[in-house]
């Protein structure tokens, strides 16, 4: 099974002494199979990042090379089934 979703988060850059806990500006790919291919990241991230074809190809290659989940990882993932925020 390997990686089950692509994800992205966009955070507000803060000074080192700024201790506020600011929420992410964008956080996608938080559920299994939410983003099935790298191209689906392009539009949501367009205001924040330029994802070129080289990067999309690298993301796809990384997913293809990902090892299968271990038994412990499969068990842990099963604990959250059906839970949504």
C-alpha positions as CSV (number, residue, x, y, z in Angstrom):
1,X,0.0,0.0,0.0
2,X,2.8,2.5,0.8
3,X,1.9,6.1,1.0
4,X,-1.9,6.5,1.0
5,X,-2.2,10.2,0.3
6,X,-0.2,13.2,-0.7
7,X,-0.4,16.1,1.7
8,X,0.5,19.7,2.0
9,X,0.5,22.3,4.7
10,X,1.1,26.1,4.4
11,X,2.1,27.9,7.6
12,X,2.5,31.5,8.4
13,X,6.2,32.3,8.9
14,X,6.8,33.6,12.4
15,X,9.7,35.2,14.2
16,X,11.6,32.9,16.6
17,X,10.3,34.9,19.6
18,X,6.6,34.8,18.4
19,X,5.1,32.0,20.5
20,X,1.6,32.3,19.2
21,X,0.1,29.0,18.0
22,X,-1.2,30.0,14.6
23,X,-3.3,27.6,12.6
24,X,-2.1,26.5,9.2
25,X,-3.3,28.6,6.2
26,X,-3.8,25.4,4.3
27,X,-3.7,21.8,5.3
28,X,-4.8,19.2,2.9
29,X,-4.3,15.4,2.6
30,X,-5.2,14.7,6.1
31,X,-7.3,11.6,5.4
32,X,-6.4,8.4,3.7
33,X,-6.6,8.5,-0.1
34,X,-7.7,12.2,0.0
35,X,-5.2,13.3,-2.6
36,X,-4.4,10.4,-4.9
37,X,-2.0,12.0,-7.3
38,X,0.5,14.9,-7.2
39,X,-1.3,16.9,-9.8
40,X,-4.2,17.3,-7.4
41,X,-1.9,19.5,-5.3
42,X,-1.2,22.1,-8.0
43,X,-4.4,24.2,-7.7
44,X,-4.7,24.3,-3.9
45,X,-1.1,25.3,-3.6
46,X,-0.9,27.7,-6.6
47,X,-1.1,30.8,-4.3
48,X,1.8,29.5,-2.2
49,X,4.0,27.3,-4.4
50,X,5.0,26.6,-8.0
51,X,4.8,22.8,-8.4
52,X,6.6,22.1,-11.7
53,X,6.5,18.8,-13.6
54,X,9.9,17.8,-12.3
55,X,8.6,18.1,-8.7
56,X,5.3,16.3,-9.5
57,X,7.3,13.5,-11.2
58,X,9.5,13.2,-8.1
59,X,6.5,13.0,-5.8
60,X,5.1,10.2,-7.9
61,X,8.5,8.4,-7.9
62,X,8.7,8.7,-4.1
63,X,5.3,7.2,-3.7
64,X,6.1,4.3,-6.1
65,X,9.3,3.6,-4.1
66,X,7.6,3.7,-0.7
67,X,7.7,0.5,1.3
68,X,4.6,-1.4,2.3
69,X,3.2,-0.5,5.7
70,X,4.3,-2.7,8.6
71,X,1.8,-4.6,10.6
72,X,2.0,-2.1,13.4
73,X,1.4,0.8,10.9
74,X,-1.6,-1.0,9.5
75,X,-3.0,-1.6,13.0
76,X,-2.4,2.0,14.0
77,X,-4.2,3.3,10.8
78,X,-7.1,1.0,11.5
79,X,-7.7,2.7,14.9
80,X,-8.7,5.9,13.1
81,X,-11.1,4.4,10.6
82,X,-14.4,6.2,10.6
83,X,-13.1,9.1,12.7
84,X,-13.5,12.5,11.1
85,X,-12.8,16.0,12.5
